[in-house]
């Protein structure tokens, strides 16, 4: 039987770099299903952070909490939600300001391509 996570703090949690070789993006794991590899992650980017393309195995849902985040031609702000089905290449992605987002992946969250 799985246990429940009662509380995780995005203010006091251990934020880790998303990429070892690239500054400007940090993540905080909030929940993980060891069987499906699904995850809920808080992510923050500094203004100017950019990646040309992303591709993930599972569907990824994103809720923008703070800042302005651009994916392709669309700019998302606080309260905006978007969903990318698994196997769909998306991007480029740019942090137009400092950004905080909530990411829910329905499968492995693998940056790519």
Z-matrix of the N, CA and C atoms (Angstrom, degrees):
N
C 1 1.459
C 2 1.523 1 108.91
N 3 1.307 2 116.10 1 136.92
C 4 1.456 3 120.92 2 179.59
C 5 1.513 4 110.91 3 -82.90
N 6 1.322 5 115.36 4 148.59
C 7 1.454 6 120.79 5 175.70
C 8 1.511 7 110.95 6 -92.27
N 9 1.285 8 116.14 7 166.36
C 10 1.468 9 121.80 8 178.58
C 11 1.520 10 109.06 9 -103.74
N 12 1.311 11 114.89 10 144.44
C 13 1.457 12 120.02 11 173.74
C 14 1.518 13 106.68 12 -90.43
N 15 1.314 14 116.42 13 118.61
C 16 1.454 15 120.44 14 -175.22
C 17 1.518 16 112.06 15 -78.79
N 18 1.344 17 116.71 16 -39.90
C 19 1.456 18 118.00 17 -175.77
C 20 1.517 19 110.07 18 -159.75
N 21 1.322 20 115.41 19 136.54
C 22 1.458 21 122.64 20 170.10
C 23 1.514 22 106.26 21 -135.86
N 24 1.297 23 116.98 22 137.32
C 25 1.455 24 121.39 23 -178.19
C 26 1.524 25 111.33 24 -104.56
N 27 1.328 26 116.46 25 127.49
C 28 1.457 27 119.70 26 175.06
C 29 1.529 28 110.71 27 -81.50
N 30 1.327 29 117.26 28 -9.51
C 31 1.460 30 121.00 29 176.99
C 32 1.518 31 111.53 30 -87.78
N 33 1.338 32 116.91 31 -34.75
C 34 1.457 33 120.74 32 -175.22
C 35 1.528 34 112.66 33 -112.54
N 36 1.324 35 117.66 34 0.78
C 37 1.461 36 120.84 35 -176.40
C 38 1.517 37 113.05 36 -73.30
N 39 1.332 38 114.71 37 170.41
C 40 1.458 39 121.63 38 -179.14
C 41 1.530 40 109.94 39 -91.66
N 42 1.325 41 116.05 40 96.34
C 43 1.457 42 122.48 41 178.76
C 44 1.526 43 108.64 42 -76.60
N 45 1.331 44 116.49 43 136.68
C 46 1.463 45 121.69 44 -179.09
C 47 1.523 46 110.17 45 -123.87
N 48 1.329 47 117.02 46 146.84
C 49 1.475 48 119.20 47 176.73
C 50 1.524 49 110.45 48 -59.50
N 51 1.331 50 116.34 49 138.89
C 52 1.464 51 120.82 50 177.27
C 53 1.525 52 109.59 51 -72.31
N 54 1.332 53 115.98 52 -42.25
C 55 1.462 54 121.71 53 -179.62
C 56 1.526 55 109.02 54 -118.35
N 57 1.317 56 117.30 55 130.96
C 58 1.464 57 121.22 56 -179.58
C 59 1.522 58 112.10 57 -67.41
N 60 1.330 59 116.39 58 -29.80
C 61 1.461 60 120.62 59 -174.62
C 62 1.531 61 113.75 60 -103.59
N 63 1.329 62 116.27 61 12.17
C 64 1.467 63 118.81 62 -174.44
C 65 1.523 64 110.94 63 -149.76
N 66 1.318 65 116.92 64 122.89
C 67 1.466 66 121.68 65 -179.42
C 68 1.524 67 110.85 66 -83.01
N 69 1.341 68 115.44 67 163.44
C 70 1.460 69 120.72 68 172.09
C 71 1.509 70 115.84 69 108.77
N 72 1.348 71 117.86 70 -5.09
C 73 1.465 72 120.97 71 -179.91
C 74 1.520 73 108.99 72 -137.94
N 75 1.346 74 115.86 73 128.38
C 76 1.462 75 122.32 74 179.66
C 77 1.514 76 109.80 75 -131.00
N 78 1.325 77 116.08 76 150.88
C 79 1.462 78 120.27 77 178.20
C 80 1.522 79 110.26 78 -132.69
N 81 1.321 80 113.67 79 155.01
C 82 1.460 81 122.32 80 177.00
C 83 1.525 82 106.87 81 -132.99
N 84 1.330 83 116.59 82 112.76
C 85 1.456 84 121.35 83 -179.91
C 86 1.522 85 109.52 84 -70.37
N 87 1.330 86 116.75 85 124.36
C 88 1.460 87 121.99 86 178.96
C 89 1.524 88 111.78 87 -101.71
N 90 1.332 89 116.14 88 -34.02
C 91 1.461 90 120.16 89 -179.29
C 92 1.523 91 108.57 90 -160.57
N 93 1.343 92 115.38 91 148.49
C 94 1.468 93 120.48 92 179.44
C 95 1.519 94 108.87 93 -147.61
N 96 1.326 95 116.03 94 135.63
C 97 1.459 96 121.96 95 174.61
C 98 1.531 97 107.08 96 -100.54
N 99 1.338 98 117.62 97 111.26
C 100 1.461 99 119.40 98 -176.35
C 101 1.527 100 114.09 99 -64.52
N 102 1.312 101 117.47 100 -23.11
C 103 1.470 102 120.24 101 -179.38
C 104 1.528 103 111.78 102 -78.65
N 105 1.319 104 117.50 103 -52.19
C 106 1.470 105 121.03 104 -175.86
C 107 1.526 106 112.90 105 -91.25
N 108 1.341 107 117.34 106 -12.79
C 109 1.472 108 124.04 107 -174.91
C 110 1.525 109 112.20 108 69.00
N 111 1.344 110 117.23 109 12.21
C 112 1.465 111 120.88 110 175.27
C 113 1.526 112 108.96 111 -65.50
N 114 1.329 113 116.60 112 149.32
C 115 1.463 114 121.06 113 -177.96
C 116 1.518 115 110.75 114 -144.15
N 117 1.320 116 114.30 115 153.28
C 118 1.455 117 122.47 116 166.62
C 119 1.517 118 105.45 117 -119.52
N 120 1.341 119 115.53 118 124.66
C 121 1.458 120 121.00 119 -171.83
C 122 1.532 121 109.43 120 -136.47
N 123 1.324 122 116.53 121 136.62
C 124 1.460 123 121.31 122 167.42
C 125 1.522 124 106.49 123 -90.58
N 126 1.324 125 116.53 124 136.44
C 127 1.465 126 121.17 125 -178.38
C 128 1.515 127 108.56 126 -131.42
N 129 1.329 128 115.50 127 141.49
C 130 1.464 129 119.03 128 173.47
C 131 1.521 130 109.27 129 -131.96
N 132 1.335 131 113.80 130 141.96
C 133 1.463 132 122.63 131 -179.99
C 134 1.522 133 108.83 132 -124.97
N 135 1.323 134 116.14 133 146.45
C 136 1.461 135 119.93 134 172.21
C 137 1.526 136 108.78 135 -86.81
N 138 1.318 137 115.09 136 153.61
C 139 1.465 138 121.23 137 178.18
C 140 1.519 139 109.34 138 -51.87
N 141 1.333 140 115.36 139 132.91
C 142 1.451 141 121.25 140 178.59
C 143 1.519 142 114.36 141 95.42
N 144 1.335 143 117.40 142 -11.15
C 145 1.463 144 119.37 143 178.16
C 146 1.516 145 109.00 144 -61.83
N 147 1.331 146 117.22 145 140.25
C 148 1.463 147 120.37 146 -176.72
C 149 1.527 148 110.58 147 -151.62
N 150 1.310 149 115.21 148 145.75
C 151 1.460 150 122.54 149 169.78
C 152 1.531 151 106.10 150 -137.88
N 153 1.336 152 116.29 151 137.95
C 154 1.453 153 119.73 152 -174.64
C 155 1.523 154 113.36 153 -71.17
N 156 1.330 155 117.38 154 -43.84
C 157 1.460 156 120.90 155 -179.15
C 158 1.517 157 109.88 156 -144.88
N 159 1.334 158 115.92 157 153.46
C 160 1.456 159 122.40 158 172.01
C 161 1.511 160 108.48 159 -134.71
N 162 1.318 161 115.38 160 148.33
C 163 1.455 162 122.21 161 177.46
C 164 1.521 163 106.89 162 -146.57
N 165 1.327 164 116.95 163 124.77
C 166 1.458 165 121.77 164 -178.58
C 167 1.524 166 109.29 165 -124.18
N 168 1.339 167 115.81 166 149.24
C 169 1.462 168 120.62 167 -179.20
C 170 1.518 169 112.01 168 -66.72
N 171 1.345 170 116.93 169 -42.02
C 172 1.456 171 121.17 170 -177.43
C 173 1.518 172 111.98 171 -105.81
N 174 1.313 173 116.08 172 166.22
C 175 1.463 174 121.49 173 175.54
C 176 1.522 175 109.37 174 -61.39
N 177 1.336 176 116.17 175 140.28
C 178 1.460 177 122.28 176 -179.98
C 179 1.521 178 108.71 177 -123.97
N 180 1.347 179 115.80 178 128.52
C 181 1.458 180 122.18 179 176.08
C 182 1.523 181 108.43 180 -111.33
N 183 1.331 182 116.01 181 138.53
C 184 1.461 183 121.07 182 -176.69
C 185 1.524 184 110.00 183 -131.27
N 186 1.325 185 116.04 184 134.34
C 187 1.457 186 123.32 185 173.03
C 188 1.523 187 107.28 186 -120.61
N 189 1.326 188 116.73 187 122.14
C 190 1.462 189 120.94 188 178.91
C 191 1.525 190 108.25 189 -80.46
N 192 1.326 191 115.60 190 124.18
C 193 1.464 192 121.60 191 -179.47
C 194 1.524 193 111.87 192 -95.23
N 195 1.334 194 116.55 193 -41.70
C 196 1.468 195 122.14 194 -179.55
C 197 1.521 196 109.14 195 -146.12
N 198 1.319 197 116.23 196 145.31
C 199 1.454 198 121.39 197 171.92
C 200 1.516 199 113.96 198 91.45
N 201 1.326 200 114.20 199 -173.46
C 202 1.463 201 123.03 200 -178.93
C 203 1.520 202 108.05 201 -119.56
N 204 1.331 203 116.31 202 123.96
C 205 1.451 204 123.04 203 -175.04
C 206 1.516 205 108.27 204 -128.43
N 207 1.329 206 117.59 205 126.13
C 208 1.458 207 122.09 206 -177.91
C 209 1.520 208 110.16 207 -108.32
N 210 1.332 209 115.68 208 129.77
C 211 1.454 210 122.55 209 174.88
C 212 1.517 211 106.45 210 -124.40
N 213 1.340 212 116.49 211 114.46
C 214 1.458 213 119.97 212 -173.05
C 215 1.517 214 108.38 213 60.46
N 216 1.331 215 118.83 214 -133.99
C 217 1.466 216 120.83 215 -178.88
C 218 1.531 217 114.59 216 -85.60
N 219 1.337 218 117.75 217 -3.36
C 220 1.464 219 120.87 218 -172.68
C 221 1.522 220 111.02 219 -100.77
N 222 1.336 221 116.15 220 131.77
C 223 1.462 222 122.00 221 176.23
C 224 1.527 223 108.25 222 -101.08
N 225 1.331 224 115.04 223 129.44
C 226 1.458 225 122.59 224 179.85
C 227 1.520 226 108.95 225 -111.41
N 228 1.328 227 116.29 226 143.66
C 229 1.458 228 122.23 227 178.15
C 230 1.512 229 110.68 228 -128.36
N 231 1.316 230 117.07 229 -175.19
C 232 1.463 231 121.29 230 -177.78
C 233 1.529 232 112.11 231 -52.37
N 234 1.330 233 114.89 232 129.08
C 235 1.463 234 120.74 233 -179.65
C 236 1.510 235 114.02 234 91.43
N 237 1.332 236 118.04 235 -11.88
C 238 1.467 237 120.67 236 179.66
C 239 1.523 238 110.68 237 -80.58
N 240 1.334 239 114.99 238 145.81
C 241 1.458 240 123.58 239 -177.04
C 242 1.518 241 108.14 240 -125.76
N 243 1.327 242 115.73 241 143.15
C 244 1.458 243 119.31 242 168.33
C 245 1.518 244 109.72 243 -145.08
N 246 1.331 245 115.23 244 158.72
C 247 1.454 246 122.51 245 -175.58
C 248 1.525 247 108.39 246 -134.79
N 249 1.333 248 116.10 247 134.46
C 250 1.455 249 121.37 248 177.44
C 251 1.529 250 107.90 249 -121.69
N 252 1.340 251 117.64 250 118.30
C 253 1.462 252 119.95 251 178.96
C 254 1.529 253 111.34 252 -62.86
N 255 1.317 254 116.72 253 150.24
C 256 1.456 255 121.16 254 177.14
C 257 1.514 256 111.23 255 -56.90
N 258 1.326 257 115.99 256 141.70
C 259 1.453 258 121.21 257 178.03
C 260 1.511 259 115.04 258 83.20
N 261 1.329 260 118.37 259 1.05
C 262 1.465 261 121.87 260 -179.44
C 263 1.538 262 109.21 261 -100.75
N 264 1.321 263 116.53 262 122.44
C 265 1.464 264 120.84 263 176.65
C 266 1.517 265 108.25 264 -74.11
N 267 1.331 266 116.24 265 134.10
C 268 1.463 267 120.71 266 179.42
C 269 1.526 268 109.39 267 -137.95
N 270 1.316 269 114.76 268 156.27
C 271 1.460 270 120.38 269 179.53
C 272 1.517 271 109.40 270 135.85
N 273 1.296 272 117.79 271 -177.24
C 274 1.454 273 125.52 272 -1.88
C 275 1.529 274 111.67 273 -67.69
N 276 1.337 275 115.01 274 160.05
C 277 1.456 276 121.96 275 178.46
C 278 1.516 277 108.20 276 -116.86
N 279 1.353 278 115.96 277 133.16
C 280 1.464 279 120.69 278 -177.90
C 281 1.521 280 110.56 279 -138.73
N 282 1.316 281 114.96 280 138.36
C 283 1.468 282 120.63 281 171.94
C 284 1.523 283 106.97 282 -90.54
N 285 1.333 284 116.71 283 108.33
C 286 1.467 285 120.99 284 -179.67
C 287 1.523 286 111.12 285 -77.37
N 288 1.332 287 115.99 286 -21.61
C 289 1.465 288 124.55 287 174.55
C 290 1.525 289 105.44 288 -141.03
N 291 1.325 290 117.78 289 -179.51
C 292 1.461 291 118.48 290 167.79
C 293 1.525 292 106.63 291 -61.79
N 294 1.333 293 116.97 292 137.68
C 295 1.464 294 122.02 293 -171.42
C 296 1.521 295 110.64 294 -132.54
N 297 1.348 296 115.68 295 143.46
C 298 1.465 297 122.90 296 167.92
C 299 1.517 298 107.87 297 -127.40
N 300 1.340 299 116.58 298 130.13
C 301 1.457 300 121.41 299 179.66
C 302 1.529 301 109.75 300 -131.91
N 303 1.318 302 115.38 301 158.43
C 304 1.455 303 122.85 302 172.48
C 305 1.521 304 106.41 303 -109.99
N 306 1.337 305 116.75 304 126.13
C 307 1.463 306 122.27 305 -177.22
C 308 1.517 307 108.94 306 -117.19
N 309 1.331 308 116.05 307 127.87
C 310 1.462 309 122.21 308 173.92
C 311 1.524 310 106.56 309 -117.56
N 312 1.340 311 115.92 310 116.97
C 313 1.464 312 119.64 311 179.06
C 314 1.528 313 109.15 312 -107.50
N 315 1.313 314 115.06 313 138.07
C 316 1.469 315 121.19 314 179.50
C 317 1.528 316 108.10 315 -103.75
N 318 1.291 317 115.25 316 61.47
C 319 1.452 318 122.69 317 -176.73
C 320 1.518 319 107.89 318 143.42
N 321 1.322 320 117.22 319 -172.90
C 322 1.467 321 119.68 320 -178.39
C 323 1.525 322 111.63 321 -58.52
N 324 1.313 323 115.39 322 137.04
C 325 1.467 324 120.85 323 177.68
C 326 1.518 325 106.86 324 -102.27
N 327 1.313 326 114.19 325 90.31
C 328 1.451 327 120.95 326 -175.47
C 329 1.514 328 109.58 327 -112.72
N 330 1.327 329 118.80 328 118.08
C 331 1.453 330 119.36 329 177.86
C 332 1.523 331 109.74 330 -68.14
N 333 1.289 332 115.26 331 149.75
C 334 1.462 333 118.00 332 179.57
C 335 1.504 334 109.47 333 -171.32
N 336 1.281 335 119.84 334 -171.20
C 337 1.469 336 124.64 335 0.26
C 338 1.497 337 112.73 336 -74.78
